[in-house]
Amino acid sequence: MILYLDASALVKRYVAEPGSEEVLRRIGEAKAVGTAAISRAEVTAALAKAVRFGLLTREEAQSANHCFRQEWPDLIRLPVTDLVLDRAAALAWDLGLRGYDAVQLAAGLSWQDALEAPVSFATFDRQLWIASSRVGLTPLPDDLPALIDSWKRAVEPTVLTPPVPLQTPQHRRGVEPRGAAGGKVAGEESHHGEDAGNGHESEGIGGADAEEESGEEAGEGE
């Protein structure tokens, strides 16, 4: 399995909350694990907001963010190029997605196109999960709406020490497109400084709605 993690899924690798076991299991099954370069900012922003909302202590969030930073180079980091942004704009318009959600979806689709192989798209945002199925990705978890409904009475999040290694160099062979890890894809210009919103109905620290919080970053959402 080739696994794409959006920010709402990736953060669950570092914080124990509903969905964390699913994410860790899928990582363990995956041949390769990738995410868009913007997830670097989104995950850190989600952890910072969790502190502001009292969901994690500052020390807990710092510990989780340190682990995330340590593992970031092990992920296949898909660049947000002008072509990806063009695709994201079309997805945002056609599917009613928020900006960062559309970028995540466009990055996953572009990776699938480059590999000419199915990509499993993990997200804990209900609207993005539905959209990923509509555009031809394989959405994970298998039934997110039912899971969200079952997690209404979930316990408070805590910091999680990831037990499953992300990837080794040999895992990446053949699944890392040119330009990944922040490089330039042939014929495309890398784009920096993107900004938009994130989230709709979702579960967990990484799934909140940025725009409804007066421009704040991604964080706790439902």
Secondary structure as the mmCIF struct_conf table of DSSP 4:
data_model
#
loop_
_struct_conf.conf_type_id
_struct_conf.id
_struct_conf.beg_label_comp_id
_struct_conf.beg_label_asym_id
_struct_conf.beg_label_seq_id
_struct_conf.end_label_comp_id
_struct_conf.end_label_asym_id
_struct_conf.end_label_seq_id
STRN STRN1 ILE A 2 LEU A 5
HELX_RH_AL_P HELX_RH_AL_P1 ALA A 7 LEU A 10
HELX_RH_3T_P HELX_RH_3T_P1 VAL A 11 ARG A 13
TURN_TY1_P TURN_TY1_P1 TYR A 14 TYR A 14
STRN STRN2 VAL A 15 ALA A 16
BEND BEND1 GLU A 17 GLU A 17
TURN_TY1_P TURN_TY1_P2 PRO A 18 GLY A 19
HELX_RH_AL_P HELX_RH_AL_P2 SER A 20 GLU A 29
BEND BEND2 LYS A 31 LYS A 31
STRN STRN3 ALA A 32 ALA A 36
TURN_TY1_P TURN_TY1_P3 ALA A 37 ILE A 38
HELX_RH_AL_P HELX_RH_AL_P3 SER A 39 ARG A 52
TURN_TY1_P TURN_TY1_P4 PHE A 53 GLY A 54
BEND BEND3 LEU A 55 LEU A 56
HELX_RH_AL_P HELX_RH_AL_P4 ARG A 58 GLU A 71
HELX_RH_3T_P HELX_RH_3T_P2 TRP A 72 ASP A 74
BEND BEND4 LEU A 75 LEU A 75
STRN STRN4 ILE A 76 LEU A 78
STRN STRN5 THR A 81 THR A 81
HELX_RH_AL_P HELX_RH_AL_P5 ASP A 82 LEU A 95
HELX_RH_AL_P HELX_RH_AL_P6 GLY A 99 LEU A 115
TURN_TY1_P TURN_TY1_P5 GLU A 116 GLU A 116
BEND BEND5 ALA A 117 ALA A 117
STRN STRN6 SER A 120 ALA A 122
STRN STRN7 ASP A 125 ASP A 125
HELX_RH_AL_P HELX_RH_AL_P7 ARG A 126 ARG A 134
TURN_TY1_P TURN_TY1_P6 VAL A 135 GLY A 136
STRN STRN8 THR A 138 LEU A 140
BEND BEND6 PRO A 141 PRO A 141
TURN_TY1_P TURN_TY1_P7 ASP A 142 ASP A 143
HELX_RH_AL_P HELX_RH_AL_P8 LEU A 144 SER A 150
TURN_TY1_P TURN_TY1_P8 TRP A 151 ARG A 153
HELX_LH_PP_P HELX_LH_PP_P1 ALA A 154 PRO A 157
STRN STRN9 THR A 158 VAL A 159
BEND BEND7 VAL A 164 VAL A 164
HELX_RH_AL_P HELX_RH_AL_P9 PRO A 169 ARG A 172
TURN_TY1_P TURN_TY1_P9 ARG A 173 VAL A 175
BEND BEND8 GLU A 176 GLU A 176
TURN_TY1_P TURN_TY1_P10 ARG A 178 GLY A 179
TURN_TY1_P TURN_TY1_P11 ALA A 181 GLY A 182
HELX_LH_PP_P HELX_LH_PP_P2 LYS A 184 VAL A 185
TURN_TY1_P TURN_TY1_P12 ALA A 186 GLY A 187
STRN STRN10 SER A 190 SER A 190
BEND BEND9 HIS A 200 GLU A 201
STRN STRN11 SER A 202 SER A 202
STRN STRN12 GLY A 204 GLY A 204
HELX_RH_3T_P HELX_RH_3T_P3 ILE A 205 GLY A 207
BEND BEND10 ALA A 210 ALA A 210
HELX_RH_3T_P HELX_RH_3T_P4 GLU A 211 GLU A 213
TURN_TY1_P TURN_TY1_P13 SER A 214 GLY A 215
BEND BEND11 ALA A 218 ALA A 218
STRN STRN13 GLY A 221 GLY A 221
#
